[in-house]
């Protein structure tokens, strides 16, 4: 099954994106600012790497050896793992961390230290999610056989309970990534012909995934069991805790930016075309939250500014807060809705209400009344 790209109608209101790019480019030029990482970003990178690797080093060298402290180290690693995924690896694999491709490549490779395979992530996130946001059958961020994330997906009996079981599956998301997801994606991407875009063949990618999974398992499971002076199950429990923290963090940041009551879920027509301009499509399918929360935004890599990220993925996230004012004003000038929630809790509430409505069929009833 080959991949059929969806076409967006660039002739529909192209002036919005054109004007937006002019204004954003002018901001960087007038303030003599690079679009890439600044000192704040480099400090954050160091902080997240230290938060992830130093606790592991302290355990493996015997500096930390009591049950409580060992588990606490795994908690810290969970926060560091989340921070690297949200703040460092994410920008690097978008090519927005540095104008130096080698720097982006090196930091993007960090995903393999989190249990994933960076090339698969680039296909899923950059190629599919960013290009075809909220389009069922294309955007894999809303593709899950146990969940109904889109009104265009079939509703099954179990979905009526998804609002309750979603947090559990969110928590094991990165564990699933480490154990099975990369292999399943590889088979799927090979059938769709998406590997060649990353300079890969199936055998080459499979060999690399197996190799990376082996050394990751040795470093984060085998060595802690062998070298840390606690019962083996403490190390295994700690490993699971680390992944639970990361899974929840990733899911609860990304899902409330797209799967909420306010966003759209368009479908392509029979000609594989969306009746909209790509930029306006991003505005309709994406939402911001918690724009006043400085520390929270710092930790999650500015991904509470998802609108700006989707429109300008090649700009480092440390600039999103500033350019969000430009995007919001430009959207208002062109009478385009700018979705946002004032708080993270407000975005979460909208997400879980959406899960409940999609699971029980209330979403369709709400649309029918509108």
C-alpha positions in Angstrom: 0.0 0.0 0.0 1.7 3.1 -1.2 1.4 6.5 0.5 -0.9 9.0 -1.2 -0.1 12.6 -0.2 -3.0 14.9 0.7 -3.1 18.2 -1.2 -4.0 21.5 0.4 -5.6 24.3 -1.7 -2.9 27.0 -1.5 -5.1 29.3 -3.5 -7.5 29.6 -0.6 -6.7 32.8 1.4 -2.9 32.5 0.8 -2.4 36.1 2.0 -2.7 35.0 5.7 0.5 32.8 5.7 2.3 35.3 3.4 1.7 38.2 5.7 2.4 36.1 8.8 5.8 35.1 7.5 6.6 38.7 6.6 5.8 39.8 10.2 7.6 37.0 11.9 10.7 37.4 9.8 10.6 41.1 10.5 10.6 40.5 14.2 13.8 38.5 14.0 15.5 40.9 11.6 14.5 44.1 13.5 15.7 42.6 16.9 18.8 41.0 15.3 17.8 37.6 16.8 18.6 34.2 15.5 15.7 31.8 14.9 17.8 29.0 16.5 18.8 28.2 20.1 19.9 31.0 22.4 21.7 30.8 25.8 18.5 29.9 27.5 18.1 26.9 25.2 21.7 25.7 25.7 21.3 26.0 29.5 18.1 24.0 29.3 19.8 21.3 27.2 22.5 20.9 29.8 20.0 20.9 32.6 17.9 18.2 31.1 20.9 16.0 30.1 22.2 16.3 33.7 18.8 15.5 35.1 18.6 12.3 33.1 22.2 10.9 33.1 23.7 12.0 36.5 21.1 10.0 38.6 21.9 6.9 36.5 25.7 7.5 37.0 25.2 7.9 40.8 23.4 4.6 40.9 25.8 2.6 38.8 28.8 3.9 40.7 27.3 3.0 44.1 27.0 6.6 45.4 23.2 6.0 45.7 22.3 2.6 47.0 19.2 2.8 49.3 15.8 1.7 48.0 14.1 5.1 48.6 17.0 7.1 47.0 17.3 4.8 44.1 13.6 5.1 43.3 13.9 8.9 43.7 16.8 8.8 41.1 14.5 7.1 38.6 11.8 9.8 39.3 14.4 12.5 38.4 15.4 10.5 35.3 11.7 10.4 34.3 11.6 14.2 34.5 14.9 14.5 32.6 13.7 12.0 30.0 10.5 14.1 29.5 12.5 17.3 29.3 14.9 15.9 26.7 12.0 14.6 24.6 9.9 17.8 24.8 12.7 20.4 24.9 15.8 19.1 23.2 15.3 16.1 20.9 12.1 17.6 19.6 13.7 20.9 18.3 16.8 19.1 17.0 14.8 16.7 14.9 12.8 19.6 13.5 16.1 21.2 12.5 15.3 24.2 14.7 17.9 23.8 17.4 20.9 24.9 15.3 21.7 26.0 11.8 24.5 23.4 12.0 22.9 20.2 10.8 25.5 18.1 12.7 24.3 19.6 16.0 20.7 18.9 15.1 21.6 15.3 14.1 23.5 14.7 17.3 20.9 16.0 19.6 18.1 14.4 17.6 19.8 11.1 18.1 19.2 11.5 21.8 15.8 9.9 21.2 17.6 6.6 21.1 18.7 7.2 24.7 15.0 7.5 25.6 14.1 4.1 24.1 12.8 5.2 20.7 14.2 5.3 17.1 14.7 8.9 15.8 14.1 8.1 12.2 10.6 6.6 12.9 9.9 9.7 15.0 10.7 12.0 12.2 8.3 10.2 9.9 5.5 10.0 12.4 5.9 13.6 13.7 7.5 15.7 11.0 6.1 14.1 7.9 2.7 12.8 9.1 1.5 14.7 12.1 2.8 18.2 11.1 1.6 17.8 7.5 -1.8 16.2 8.1 -2.8 17.3 11.6 -6.0 15.6 12.9 -6.6 13.9 9.5 -7.7 10.4 10.3 -5.6 7.8 8.4 -2.7 10.1 8.1 -1.9 11.7 11.5 -0.6 8.8 13.6 -0.9 10.9 16.8 -4.7 10.2 16.6 -4.3 6.6 15.5 -4.8 4.1 18.4 -6.9 0.9 18.2 -7.9 1.3 21.8 -8.9 5.0 21.6 -11.2 7.1 19.5 -9.5 10.4 19.0 -11.5 11.5 16.0 -15.2 11.6 15.1 -14.1 10.1 11.7 -13.1 6.9 13.4 -15.5 4.0 14.1 -16.9 4.0 17.6 -16.7 0.7 19.5 -18.3 -0.3 22.8 -15.1 -0.1 24.8 -14.7 3.6 23.7 -17.4 4.6 26.1 -14.9 3.9 28.9 -11.9 5.6 27.3 -12.1 8.7 29.4 -11.3 6.4 32.4 -8.6 4.1 30.9 -6.9 6.8 28.8 -4.4 7.8 31.6 -3.2 4.2 32.0 -2.4 3.9 28.3 -0.9 7.3 28.3 1.4 6.2 31.1 2.7 3.2 29.2 3.1 5.1 25.9 6.9 5.3 26.0 7.2 1.7 27.2 5.2 0.6 24.2 7.4 2.8 22.1 10.5 1.0 23.5 9.1 -2.5 23.2 6.9 -2.7 20.1 6.0 0.6 18.4 9.2 1.1 16.4 9.0 -2.3 14.9 5.3 -2.0 14.0 5.9 1.5 12.5 8.8 0.2 10.5 6.7 -2.4 8.8 4.0 0.1 8.1 6.3 2.9 6.8 8.0 0.3 4.6 4.7 -0.6 3.0 3.8 3.0 2.4 7.2 3.8 0.9 8.1 6.4 3.6 11.5 5.0 4.6 13.3 6.1 1.4 12.6 9.8 2.4 14.9 9.2 5.3 17.6 7.4 3.3 16.6 4.0 4.7 15.8 0.5 3.5 13.8 -1.8 5.6 16.7 -4.0 6.5 19.0 -1.1 7.4 16.4 0.4 9.6 15.5 -2.9 11.3 19.2 -3.6 12.0 19.6 -0.1 13.5 16.5 -0.4 15.7 17.5 -3.8 17.0 21.0 -2.5 17.8 19.7 0.6 19.6 17.2 -1.4 21.6 19.9 -3.8 22.7 22.3 -1.2 24.0 19.5 0.8 25.6 18.3 -2.3 27.4 21.8 -3.0 28.7 22.4 0.5 29.8 19.0 1.2 31.5 17.9 -2.3 32.7 20.8 -4.8 32.8 23.5 -2.6 34.3 21.2 -1.2 37.1 20.1 -4.7 38.0 23.8 -5.9 38.1 25.5 -2.9 39.6 23.1 -1.1 41.9 23.1 -2.5 45.4 19.3 -3.0 45.8 17.0 -5.8 44.9 16.6 -6.4 41.2 12.9 -5.6 41.3 13.7 -2.1 42.7 15.7 -1.3 39.6 12.9 -2.7 37.3 10.3 -0.8 39.2 12.3 2.4 38.9 12.7 1.8 35.2 8.9 1.5 34.9 8.3 4.6 37.0 10.7 6.6 34.7 8.7 5.5 31.7 5.3 6.1 33.4 6.3 9.7 34.1 7.5 10.3 30.5 4.5 8.7 28.9 2.1 10.8 30.9 4.1 13.9 30.3 4.2 13.4 26.5 0.6 12.5 26.1 -0.8 15.1 28.4 1.1 17.8 26.6 0.5 16.8 23.0 -3.1 15.5 23.1 -4.7 18.7 24.7 -3.2 20.7 21.8 -5.2 18.8 19.2 -7.9 16.5 20.6 -10.1 19.0 22.3 -13.6 20.3 21.8 -12.6 23.4 19.8 -10.4 21.8 17.1 -11.5 20.4 13.8 -11.1 16.9 12.2 -11.4 17.4 8.5 -11.3 14.6 5.9 -9.9 14.7 2.4 -12.2 14.5 -0.6 -12.2 11.7 -3.2 -9.2 13.5 -4.9 -7.2 13.4 -1.7 -7.6 17.1 -1.2 -8.4 19.2 1.8 -10.7 22.2 1.2 -8.4 24.6 2.8 -5.0 26.3 2.9 -2.4 24.4 4.9 -1.8 27.2 7.3 -5.5 27.8 8.0 -5.8 24.0 8.5 -3.2 24.2 11.2 -5.1 27.0 12.9 -8.2 25.0 12.9 -6.7 21.8 14.2 -4.3 23.2 16.8 -4.6 25.0 20.2 -2.4 26.7 22.7 -2.7 26.6 26.5 -1.1 28.2 29.6 0.6 31.1 27.9 1.2 32.9 31.2 3.0 30.0 32.9 6.7 30.7 32.4 8.3 27.8 34.3 5.8 25.2 32.9 6.4 26.5 29.3 10.2 26.3 29.9 10.1 22.7 31.0 7.8 21.4 28.3 9.8 23.0 25.5 7.3 25.8 24.7 4.8 23.2 23.4 2.0 25.0 25.0 2.5 27.3 22.0 1.4 24.5 19.6 -0.1 27.0 17.1 3.2 28.7 16.6 5.1 25.4 16.6 2.9 24.0 13.8 3.2 27.2 11.7 6.9 27.6 12.3 8.5 24.2 13.2 11.9 25.4 12.0 12.0 28.1 14.7 13.4 27.1 18.1 10.7 27.0 20.8 12.4 29.6 23.0 11.0 32.2 20.6 7.4 31.0 20.5 6.1 33.3 23.4 7.2 36.4 21.5 6.0 35.4 18.1 2.7 34.2 19.5 1.6 37.8 19.8 2.3 38.3 16.1 0.4 35.1 15.2 -2.5 36.1 17.3 -2.8 39.6 15.9 -2.3 38.4 12.3 -5.1 35.8 12.8 -7.4 38.5 14.2 -6.6 40.8 11.2 -7.6 38.0 8.8 -10.6 36.9 10.9 -9.2 33.4 11.6 -9.9 31.8 15.0 -6.9 31.4 17.3 -7.6 28.5 19.7 -6.2 28.7 23.2 -7.0 27.8 26.8 -5.8 30.1 29.6 -4.6 27.2 31.7 -3.2 23.8 31.3 -6.0 22.4 33.5 -8.5 24.0 31.1 -6.9 22.3 28.1 -6.9 19.0 30.0 -10.6 19.4 30.9 -11.4 20.0 27.2 -9.4 17.0 26.2 -11.1 14.6 28.6 -14.5 16.0 27.8 -13.7 15.3 24.2 -12.6 11.8 24.9 -15.9 11.2 26.8 -18.0 12.7 24.0 -16.2 10.7 21.3 -16.5 7.5 23.3 -20.2 7.9 24.1 -21.4 9.4 20.8 -22.2 12.7 22.4 -19.8 14.5 20.1 -22.0 13.7 17.1 -25.1 14.8 18.9 -23.4 18.1 19.9 -22.5 18.7 16.2 -26.1 17.9 15.2 -27.4 20.6 17.5 -24.9 23.2 16.4 
